[in-house]
Amino acid sequence: MSVILSRNLSRKKVMSNDGMVIGTLRNVMVDFDTGQVVDLIVVPDPNFNVEGFRMDGERMFIPFEAVKDIKDYIVVDRYLSKK
């Protein structure tokens, strides 16, 4: 994946690879020891079923390894997202 600055990701929509809108990116979680992005912190769309996803209040955590593409949307594999 190419280099993408975090400021370019702010408020980007997150969509599953089957075309379902999951929500809006709120923040990212980074491992400061390695510098790797660990999780996307997403505010889920009101119509999205969050069952099976890691949640903390209103925030959903999607593992960065589920990210497949970043362009107009952040595309994630919905099944890899459930951990």
C-alpha positions, 0 to 999 in steps of 0.5 A, a space after each residue: 500500500 502506498 504512503 497516505 498521510 493521516 490528515 488525508 483520512 480524516 472523516 473518510 467513509 469506511 465501506 466493506 468490500 461488498 459495498 456496505 457503508 460501515 461508518 466514518 473514520 474518527 481516528 487511528 490507533 498506533 503502536 508507538 513501539 513499532 509505528 504501525 497502525 493497529 486499528 481504525 476507530 470508526 463511528 458506525 453508520 446508524 443503519 450498520 449492524 455492529 454485532 460481532 465487531 469490537 465496540 467501545 461505547 459509540 466507537 467501533 475498532 476495525 483491525 488495520 489488517 482488514 484494510 484492502 484499499 484507500 481512495 475515495 473510501 476506506 475499503 475493508 474486508 468485513 469478515 476480517 474486521 470481526 475479531 
